[in-house]
Amino acid sequence: MLEDYPVASPYEQERKLKQLDDVIVQPAWQQSFFAQGLSPVETRELDFYLRLSALEDIIKKLSQKSIGYVKIELLPNKKLKSPFDVVIEPDSDGFLARLVDLPLYGYGDDIKESIEMLKREIESLFEDLMESNDFTDDWLRIKEFLKKRICR
């Protein structure tokens, strides 16, 4: 079976690669680098640098959209068995605190207020869910998740 797939000699491999290089159309910016007399290695280095710079710009933009990541370790009236992970993001006129694990949000004029509002939201949901078991499966999963994280 392997005999059906002969291995090309190094010379054959090199020849096929050169044929591919002739077929592949290079982007205009790479062609301009070659026109400036840059070697293929210098072109690759410059390409790497440009891509890295573009990634750095993207990271800066993303970091401006998200202020940070905090952990809620205490609720106003309940103790936690383990902390909640929260992402803080700027919003139009304030800040949004959102839980990573659940679709819960808190909004405030400043970061502290948004976190406090989220804490109240967590407690309120927990209390509402503890009143009954007459919920959909999704809400029952959220209830179980909260029961594992919050002391009664």
N, C-alpha and C positions, 0 to 999 in steps of 0.2 A: 504494500500500500504506500509506504513512504517513497518507493521508487518513482511513483507518479509525480512527485514534487521534487525535482532536482534542485540542489543548492547551487546558487550562482557563485561564480568565482568572485574574488574581490574586484578584479578588473571589470567584470560584468556589472557588479553592484555600482561601482563608480560611474560607469557609462550611463546606467539608468538614472542615477541621481543627476547627472549633468543634463540629460534629456528633460527631466522634470524641472530643473532650474530654468531651462529655456522656455518651458510652457507656462510656468507660474508667472503671473503678472504681479509686479511689485507695486505697492502703493506709491502714489505720487511723491509723498514726502521722502520715501526711501530712494526713489529715483533721483530726487534733487540732491540727496546726500552723496550719491554716487557721482553726480555731475560736479559736485564740489570737490571731488577727488578723495572722498573718504573710503577706506578699505571696508570690506564686508564685516570685519571684526569691529571696526570703529562704528559702523552703521548699527550693528547689533547692540553695542554698548550705548549708543545714543538712543536707540529704540527703547532699551531697558530703562534708561534715565527718564525718558519722556513718559513711559507708562507708570513708572514709580511716582513721578510728579503728579500725574493725573490721579493716581490712587490717594496720594496725600491730600489733594484738593477735595476728593470725595469724603475722606475721613474727617477733614475739617468741617465740611458742610453738615455731615451727620452729627458731629459732636456739638455743633451749634443748635441743632434741633432737639437734642436730648441733654438735659442738664446733668443727670446722673442717676445713680442707682443707690438706693438705701434699703435698710432692713427695718421693718417695724417689729420691735421686740415687746412692746406693751400696748394694750388697748386701754381706753379710759376706765372701763369697769370690769375688765376680764384679764386674766393672765394667759399668756401663750405658752404652749408646750414647745413650739419651735417658731422662729421668726418668719414673717412674710417678706418676700422680695418685692420691691417697689421701684418703678421707673418714674422719674420726674421729668416732665417735658414742659417747655414754655407753650402757652396758648395765647390767643389774641390779646387778652388783657390781663392774664394771670398765669397760673401754673396748674398743670394737671398731674396728679399722682395716680398711677394705675398699678394694680396688682399684676404680677407676672403670671400667676397660676389661675386667676379667676377674672371674669370680665367685670371688675369693680373699679370705680373711679372716684377721685375726690378732686374738687376744684377749689382754688383759692386765689386771693390777690397776691400772696407770696407762697414760697415753698412750704413753710411751716403750716400755714392755714390749709393748703391742699392735702398735706399728710394727715392733719387732724380731721378733716372732712372724710378722708378715706377710712380712718380708724372708726369713725362713727358709722360709716356705711357698712363696714365689716361687722360691727357689733349688732347693728340693726338687722342685717340679713341673718345673722346667726340666731338671734332671738326669734325672728319670724319663722325660721325653719325648724326650731326646736318645739314649736307649739303643736305641730302635727306631722303625720307621715303621709298625708294626702297630697302628694306632689308627683309631678312627672319624674321619669327616671333621671333626667338631667339634673333636676333640682335635688333629687335624693343623693346623687353622686356628689353634688356640691355640699350638701348637708354632711355627708360622711367625711368629706375632705376637711370641712371646718371643725367637725367633732374631733378629728385627729390632731388639730392644731391649737384649739382653744379649750382651756379648762372651764368647766361649768361652775 
